Amino acid sequence: MTTSIGASDRASHRVRRYRRILRGAAIVAVVVALMWAVSTTALLIYTRGTRAETTHELVIPAGTQERIAAGENALELPPTWSYYADDELILVNQDLVPHRIGPWVVGPNSTFSIILQPPLGGLFLCSLHPSGEISLDVEPRTFDWRLTVAPTLLLGLPLGLLALAGQRAMRLLDDPHPTEPLEGGERNTV
């Protein structure tokens, strides 16, 4: 049985539609806000207890290349170096050959200096470590809210949309035969 929809039914349908849209936007907004809170909390924990900028000097004595070639960890370097932003790393090469750490090469009998920043980090080729590589970890010195934007948007929005889809699926499971108006002014009366 089909009947036409009156003006009040159309207005009522529009109100329900806007409420669904607002409810969906609220679900996505809540999930995004939760993701921002998690990102902010993680960053606060990560930057807690920072110290003043420090200069780290690594002296590479003569004969280091031969000892590394023999399989020794000549400088007793750990596989991971951890620093804070704005720390300075100074490499003093007293060896007769150049040495490389990632993109930086320090020539024989020369000195190289770099100020470390958070985007810098990862696994680098390293002629000073017997494995031939070194992991460099540069942590932010202080809280920078801009570091929370990427995880909030890249994780919060998809998770919010997933929560919205889950909510809609649960609603369909509760009411598998909705009585929403059909196109053309007819009502589904199944």
Summary of the structure (lengths in Angstrom):
residues: 190
radius of gyration: 30.2
end to end distance: 9.4
largest distance: 95.3
contacts: 476
relative contact order: 0.18
helix: 42%
strand: 23%
